[in-house]
Amino acid sequence: MAARRSHDDPIVRVRGLSNAFGDAVIHENLDLDVRQGEILGVVGGSGTGKSVLMRSIIGLQVPTAGEIRVFDLPTIGREEGDMAEISKRWGVLFQGGALFSTLTVAENVQVPLKEFYRGLDQALLDQISSFKVVMTGLPVDAGPKYPAELSGGMKKRAGLARALALDPDLLFLDEPTAGLDPIGAAAFDELTRSLQKTLGLTVFLITHDLDTLYAICDRVAVLADKRVIAIGTIDELLATDHPWIAEYFGGPRGRAAIASKDRGTQSGGTETSGARVES
């Protein structure tokens, strides 16, 4: 049984991370903590390595230097079997859903179940996958359909159902609202927050959607200059003097997102101790 953790304990801890592809250095001495139970938004300009950071944490990218601990366990250099025991405690929604096109939605959801729990009865697999499909807001009759028969928003929900198949503690979302219309994006944001509260998830959310950041993120980490330059609530980030942060959150689209939040969202949030800005 896993040891109990306090709310403020980092469920993901990254220290001194470096990633390079040939001569192109993407990250250099990057530090990041993801607190248990929070939705952490990750933003940055094009080429700052948001997806590379996520792939490093989940073991799909081998860093050139640094340490990564998830659930207080080191992940870099672990044996495959040991890594599998850790990875079944997280779920990943890649961009676009990344569904297997030759499998139905239900069969896609069953892939991780079959991988980690061999020998499960097919009736039980069907029952679990049906539950996960409905949990993510899809109709039950979406299960037998193939990805080509789904809309873009439905594909993302199907991908989310697969990410939740193993009842993870930690959920990675890579641009989950990209390509969705504003109504669909808002509905996915609401679903994410609802699932996070209901299931007690910690969410690592890569996005460029300012509405998403304002609507559901407890804190935001900003990637620039090959590292995390600041992390905190949006209000705390706006109090900093970094020009990229000021332009990103204080520009016309940022002001529109603030106005939208003020009109339609409830006040509240998690207690923080102020934004940390790297010099």
Secondary structure, DSSP 8 states (H G I E B T S, - for coil): ------TTSEEEEEEEEEEEETTEEEEEEEEEEEETT-EEEEEE-TTS-HHHHHHHHTTSS--SEEEEEETTEE-TT--HHHHHHHHTTEEEE-TT----TTS-HHHHHHHHHHHHSTT--HHHHHHHHHHHHHHTT--GGGTT--GGGS-HHHHHHHHHHHHTTT--SEEEEESTTTT--HHHHHHHHHHHHHHHHHHT-EEEEE---HHHHHHH-SEEEEEETTEEEEEE-HHHHHTS--HHHHHHHHSHHHHHHHHHHHHH-----------EE--
